[in-house]
Amino acid sequence: MSDSDGLFPAAELEHVDPVEGGVEAGAGMNKRFRAFEPAAVMLVPPSLDEWLPQNHLSRFIADIVETQLDLRKFDASYAKTKGQPPYDPRLMVRVLLYGYCVGVRSSRELERVCVDVVAFRWLAAQQAPDFRSIARFRKRHLSALGNVFLQALELCRAAGMVSLGQVALDGTKVRANASRRKAMSYARLTEKQKVLADEVSALLADADATDEAEDARFGKDKRGDELPPELARRESRLIKLAEARAALEADAAARARKDAEKKAREKGDDDETVAKQGEDAATNAVVAPKAQRNFTDPDARIMKTADGSFHYAYNAQAIVDQDHQVIVATTLTNIGVDVEQVRPPRCRMAATQ
């Protein structure tokens, strides 16, 4: 086979002479190999935590379950105090959530990987629940599991575990560093959850591809399942998750406050009443099913551009001196309609004269 066949560059492979016609007596006797002692006893008990890379996805899942998800519904369902203690809900949620992320959904398969796979053993703290316990837990807490999976998915998106758009300019609409397709409403997250899980499974199935295909896709030094650099360490993960949750809550509270204050003013309420109405609304605010937020650039808004498509963008206005073709005033806003954008640049131009 010639190099021109294009299967792989022969120059990059180590030259190995094939063994033909048997092996001579005594051949290889003086060759030193790496030590291999399967029966050797470890002097110190092994730690699974040392076997798992710090930037592994399972650590991110564990952080979400331990610090961000509300598991009170799971705990509240166990009213009886007698009988054999069940598995800790945190353990089961960690295993199930990570299993969905990597395409392992069968209860029997989850039982197997909790013994065979380091990441699952680490998440289960080596307790290895049997498939019947996993199946019963999933059936018993089906509604609550859907809720926490939705929370986890939203936090992963909020934490930036997706690649997002690019900066561009389209007429007077300045495209933001955010993609409309990467933002998702709370309602759509539910229906998209299975689709996203299938996409994850498809990506992981590519592990059976050739080395050449994997190198082209992930890079020679990448496995393809690494977390983003800012999420590689536990400390930065927790900060990122806390920031994402706070941003979601603050956004909902701000909208509720603004709407309540507007309604109070329209009714003719005094300033004190307006402020109180706004504060009460902000305190009791919840995220609306179709409310959206883009975490790459939260100030950007979806706008219709010149080609008729919709993107996260800013509306730029400019006043140009016709005689000299010099821009004398500019403004930038996240309001897409131009009707109310005449006065701001004119005021700015007047201030420069």
C-alpha positions as CSV (number, residue, x, y, z in Angstrom):
1,M,0.0,0.0,0.0
2,S,1.4,3.4,-1.0
3,D,1.5,6.6,1.0
4,S,-0.8,8.1,-1.7
5,D,-3.7,5.8,-0.5
6,G,-4.4,8.5,2.1
7,L,-5.2,6.3,5.0
8,F,-2.6,7.8,7.3
9,P,0.8,9.5,7.0
10,A,3.3,6.7,7.2
11,A,6.1,9.2,8.1
12,E,4.5,9.9,11.5
13,L,4.4,6.2,12.5
14,E,7.2,4.4,14.4
15,H,8.8,1.8,12.1
16,V,8.2,-1.7,13.4
17,D,9.6,-4.9,11.8
18,P,7.0,-7.7,11.7
19,V,7.9,-11.1,13.1
20,E,8.0,-13.6,10.3
21,G,8.9,-17.3,10.3
22,G,8.9,-17.8,14.1
23,V,11.2,-16.4,16.8
24,E,14.7,-17.4,17.6
25,A,15.4,-19.1,20.9
26,G,16.4,-16.6,23.6
27,A,15.2,-13.6,21.6
28,G,14.1,-10.8,23.9
29,M,15.6,-12.2,27.1
30,N,17.6,-9.1,27.8
31,K,14.8,-6.6,27.0
32,R,13.6,-4.7,30.0
33,F,9.9,-4.1,30.3
34,R,7.9,-1.8,32.6
35,A,7.0,-3.5,35.9
36,F,3.7,-5.4,35.8
37,E,2.5,-6.9,39.0
38,P,-1.3,-7.5,39.0
39,A,-1.2,-9.3,42.4
40,A,0.8,-6.6,44.2
41,V,-0.8,-5.3,47.4
42,M,-1.1,-1.6,47.8
43,L,0.4,-0.4,51.1
44,V,-2.0,2.5,51.3
45,P,-5.7,2.2,50.4
46,P,-6.4,3.8,47.0
47,S,-8.4,7.0,46.7
48,L,-10.8,7.3,43.8
49,D,-10.6,11.1,44.1
50,E,-6.9,10.8,43.0
51,W,-7.9,8.7,40.0
52,L,-10.5,11.2,38.7
53,P,-9.1,14.3,36.8
54,Q,-9.9,17.6,38.4
55,N,-11.6,18.9,35.3
56,H,-13.9,15.8,34.8
57,L,-17.5,16.4,34.1
58,S,-18.6,14.2,37.0
59,R,-17.0,16.7,39.4
60,F,-19.1,19.4,37.9
61,I,-22.3,17.3,38.3
62,A,-21.4,16.6,41.9
63,D,-20.9,20.3,42.6
64,I,-24.3,21.1,41.0
65,V,-26.1,18.5,43.1
66,E,-24.4,19.4,46.4
67,T,-24.6,23.2,46.2
68,Q,-27.2,24.3,43.7
69,L,-30.1,21.9,43.3
70,D,-33.1,21.9,45.7
71,L,-33.6,18.2,46.8
72,R,-36.1,18.8,49.6
73,K,-38.9,17.1,47.7
74,F,-36.9,13.9,47.7
75,D,-36.2,14.0,51.4
76,A,-39.8,14.9,52.2
77,S,-41.2,11.8,50.5
78,Y,-39.6,9.5,53.1
79,A,-42.1,9.8,56.0
80,K,-41.4,6.4,57.5
81,T,-38.6,6.1,60.0
82,K,-38.6,2.3,60.3
83,G,-37.1,-0.2,57.9
84,Q,-33.8,-0.4,56.0
85,P,-32.3,3.1,55.3
86,P,-32.7,3.9,51.6
87,Y,-29.8,5.3,49.5
88,D,-29.2,9.0,50.0
89,P,-31.1,11.0,47.3
90,R,-27.9,13.0,46.6
91,L,-26.1,9.8,45.6
92,M,-28.9,8.6,43.3
93,V,-29.4,12.1,41.7
94,R,-25.7,12.3,41.0
95,V,-25.6,8.9,39.3
96,L,-28.8,9.5,37.3
97,L,-27.9,13.0,36.2
98,Y,-24.4,12.0,35.1
99,G,-25.8,8.9,33.4
100,Y,-28.2,11.1,31.4
101,C,-25.3,13.4,30.5
102,V,-23.2,10.5,29.1
103,G,-26.0,8.5,27.6
104,V,-26.3,5.7,30.2
105,R,-30.0,5.4,31.1
106,S,-30.7,1.7,31.7
107,S,-31.0,0.8,35.4
108,R,-29.0,-2.4,34.8
109,E,-26.3,-0.5,32.9
110,L,-26.1,2.1,35.7
111,E,-25.6,-0.7,38.2
112,R,-22.7,-2.0,36.1
113,V,-20.9,1.3,35.6
114,C,-21.2,2.1,39.3
115,V,-18.8,-0.9,39.7
116,D,-16.7,-0.7,36.5
117,V,-16.4,3.0,35.8
118,V,-14.3,5.3,38.0
119,A,-16.5,8.4,37.5
120,F,-19.7,6.6,38.5
121,R,-17.9,4.8,41.5
122,W,-16.7,8.2,42.6
123,L,-20.2,9.8,42.3
124,A,-21.7,6.9,44.2
125,A,-19.0,6.9,46.9
126,Q,-18.4,3.2,46.0
127,Q,-21.9,2.2,47.3
128,A,-22.9,0.6,44.0
129,P,-26.7,0.6,44.2
130,D,-28.4,-2.3,42.4
131,F,-30.5,-1.8,39.4
132,R,-33.8,-2.5,41.3
133,S,-33.0,0.3,43.7
134,I,-32.2,2.7,40.9
135,A,-35.4,1.8,39.0
136,R,-37.5,2.2,42.1
137,F,-35.9,5.6,42.9
138,R,-36.5,6.8,39.4
139,K,-40.1,5.7,39.3
140,R,-40.8,7.1,42.8
141,H,-39.3,10.5,42.1
142,L,-40.1,10.9,38.4
143,S,-41.6,14.4,38.8
144,A,-38.9,15.6,41.1
145,L,-36.2,14.2,38.9
146,G,-37.6,16.1,35.9
147,N,-37.4,19.3,37.9
148,V,-33.8,18.9,39.1
149,F,-32.7,17.8,35.6
150,L,-34.2,21.0,34.3
151,Q,-32.4,23.0,37.0
152,A,-29.1,21.4,36.1
153,L,-29.5,22.0,32.4
154,E,-30.3,25.6,33.0
155,L,-27.2,26.0,35.3
156,C,-25.0,24.3,32.7
157,R,-26.2,26.8,30.1
158,A,-25.8,29.7,32.5
159,A,-22.3,28.6,33.4
160,G,-21.2,28.8,29.8
161,M,-20.9,25.2,28.9
162,V,-21.8,25.9,25.3
163,S,-20.0,27.8,22.6
164,L,-21.8,31.0,21.6
165,G,-21.9,33.3,18.6
166,Q,-19.6,36.0,17.3
167,V,-19.5,39.8,17.1
168,A,-20.6,41.2,13.8
169,L,-22.2,44.3,12.4
170,D,-25.4,44.3,10.3
171,G,-26.6,47.7,9.2
172,T,-27.5,49.7,12.2
173,K,-28.1,46.5,14.3
174,V,-24.8,45.6,16.0
175,R,-24.8,41.8,16.6
176,A,-23.9,41.0,20.2
177,N,-21.5,38.3,21.3
178,A,-24.5,35.9,21.8
179,S,-26.5,33.5,19.8
180,R,-30.3,33.5,19.7
181,R,-30.2,29.7,19.2
182,K,-28.2,29.2,22.3
183,A,-30.8,31.0,24.5
184,M,-33.7,29.0,25.6
185,S,-36.9,29.7,27.6
186,Y,-37.8,27.7,30.7
187,A,-40.8,26.1,28.9
188,R,-38.7,25.0,25.9
189,L,-36.0,23.6,28.2
190,T,-38.4,20.9,29.2
191,E,-39.2,19.8,25.7
192,K,-35.6,20.2,24.5
193,Q,-34.2,18.1,27.4
194,K,-34.4,14.8,25.5
195,V,-33.0,16.3,22.4
196,L,-30.0,17.6,24.2
197,A,-29.5,14.2,25.9
198,D,-29.6,12.5,22.5
199,E,-27.0,15.0,21.2
200,V,-24.7,14.2,24.2
201,S,-25.1,10.5,23.5
202,A,-24.2,11.0,19.8
203,L,-21.1,13.0,20.7
204,L,-19.9,10.3,23.1
205,A,-20.6,7.6,20.5
206,D,-17.9,9.2,18.4
207,A,-15.4,7.7,20.8
208,D,-15.4,4.6,18.5
209,A,-14.2,6.7,15.6
210,T,-10.6,6.4,14.3
211,D,-7.7,8.3,16.0
212,E,-7.4,10.5,12.9
213,A,-11.1,11.6,13.2
214,E,-10.8,12.3,16.9
215,D,-7.6,14.3,16.5
216,A,-9.3,16.4,13.8
217,R,-12.3,17.0,16.0
218,F,-10.8,17.5,19.5
219,G,-7.1,18.1,18.9
220,K,-4.3,15.7,19.5
221,D,-4.1,16.5,23.2
222,K,-7.8,16.6,24.0
223,R,-10.2,13.9,25.0
224,G,-13.3,15.9,23.9
225,D,-15.0,15.7,27.3
226,E,-13.0,18.4,29.1
227,L,-14.8,21.2,30.9
228,P,-14.2,24.8,29.9
229,P,-11.0,26.2,31.6
230,E,-13.0,28.4,33.9
231,L,-14.9,25.4,35.2
232,A,-12.0,23.1,35.6
233,R,-11.4,23.8,39.3
234,R,-14.1,23.3,42.0
235,E,-13.7,26.8,43.4
236,S,-14.3,28.5,40.1
237,R,-17.1,26.2,39.3
238,L,-19.0,27.1,42.5
239,I,-18.4,30.8,41.8
240,K,-19.7,30.4,38.3
241,L,-22.8,28.5,39.4
242,A,-23.6,31.0,42.1
243,E,-23.2,33.9,39.7
244,A,-25.5,32.2,37.2
245,R,-28.2,31.5,39.7
246,A,-28.0,35.1,41.1
247,A,-28.2,36.5,37.6
248,L,-31.4,34.5,36.9
249,E,-33.0,35.6,40.1
250,A,-32.0,39.2,39.7
251,D,-33.3,39.4,36.2
252,A,-36.7,38.1,37.2
253,A,-36.9,40.4,40.2
254,A,-35.9,43.5,38.1
255,R,-38.6,42.8,35.6
256,A,-41.3,42.2,38.2
257,R,-40.3,45.4,40.1
258,K,-40.4,47.5,36.9
259,D,-43.8,46.2,35.9
260,A,-45.3,46.6,39.4
261,E,-44.0,50.2,39.7
262,K,-45.4,51.1,36.2
263,K,-48.8,49.8,37.1
264,A,-48.8,51.7,40.5
265,R,-47.9,54.9,38.7
266,E,-50.6,54.5,36.2
267,K,-53.1,54.2,39.1
268,G,-51.8,57.4,40.5
269,D,-50.2,56.0,43.6
270,D,-47.7,58.1,45.6
271,D,-44.0,57.4,45.4
272,E,-43.9,55.4,48.7
273,T,-46.7,53.1,47.5
274,V,-45.0,52.7,44.1
275,A,-41.7,51.7,45.8
276,K,-43.5,49.3,48.1
277,Q,-45.4,47.7,45.2
278,G,-42.1,47.3,43.3
279,E,-40.3,45.8,46.4
280,D,-43.1,43.3,47.0
281,A,-43.2,42.2,43.4
282,A,-39.4,41.8,43.3
283,T,-39.4,39.7,46.5
284,N,-42.1,37.3,45.2
285,A,-40.8,37.2,41.6
286,V,-40.6,33.9,39.8
287,V,-39.1,33.2,36.4
288,A,-41.9,33.2,33.8
289,P,-42.1,30.0,31.6
290,K,-41.1,31.9,28.4
291,A,-38.7,34.4,30.0
292,Q,-35.3,34.4,28.3
293,R,-31.9,35.5,29.3
294,N,-28.6,35.3,27.4
295,F,-25.7,34.7,29.7
296,T,-23.0,35.7,27.3
297,D,-24.3,39.2,26.9
298,P,-27.3,39.8,29.2
299,D,-27.8,43.4,28.0
300,A,-28.4,42.4,24.4
301,R,-31.9,41.9,23.0
302,I,-33.4,40.0,20.1
303,M,-33.8,42.3,17.1
304,K,-34.8,41.9,13.5
305,T,-31.9,42.7,11.2
306,A,-31.9,43.8,7.5
307,D,-31.9,40.3,6.1
308,G,-35.2,39.6,8.0
309,S,-33.6,37.2,10.6
310,F,-33.5,37.7,14.3
311,H,-30.4,37.9,16.4
312,Y,-29.2,39.2,19.8
313,A,-28.0,42.7,18.9
314,Y,-27.8,46.4,19.8
315,N,-29.4,49.3,17.9
316,A,-26.7,51.8,16.9
317,Q,-27.6,55.3,15.7
318,A,-25.2,57.8,14.1
319,I,-25.4,61.4,12.9
320,V,-23.0,62.2,10.0
321,D,-21.9,65.6,8.7
322,Q,-22.9,65.4,5.0
323,D,-20.3,67.9,3.9
324,H,-17.3,66.2,5.5
325,Q,-18.7,62.7,6.0
326,V,-17.6,62.8,9.7
327,I,-19.6,61.1,12.4
328,V,-20.5,63.8,15.0
329,A,-22.7,61.8,17.4
330,T,-23.5,58.1,18.1
331,T,-25.7,56.2,20.5
332,L,-26.1,52.5,21.3
333,T,-29.2,51.0,22.9
334,N,-30.8,47.6,23.4
335,I,-34.2,49.0,22.2
336,G,-34.8,47.7,18.7
337,V,-37.4,50.2,17.5
338,D,-35.9,53.3,15.9
339,V,-38.9,55.6,16.5
340,E,-37.7,56.7,20.0
341,Q,-34.0,56.9,19.0
342,V,-34.0,60.2,17.2
343,R,-33.7,62.5,20.3
344,P,-30.7,60.8,22.1
345,P,-28.1,61.3,19.3
346,R,-29.4,64.8,18.6
347,C,-28.9,65.7,22.3
348,R,-25.4,64.3,22.2
349,M,-24.6,66.2,19.0
350,A,-25.9,69.5,20.7
351,A,-23.7,68.8,23.7
352,T,-20.6,68.7,21.4
353,Q,-21.3,72.0,19.6
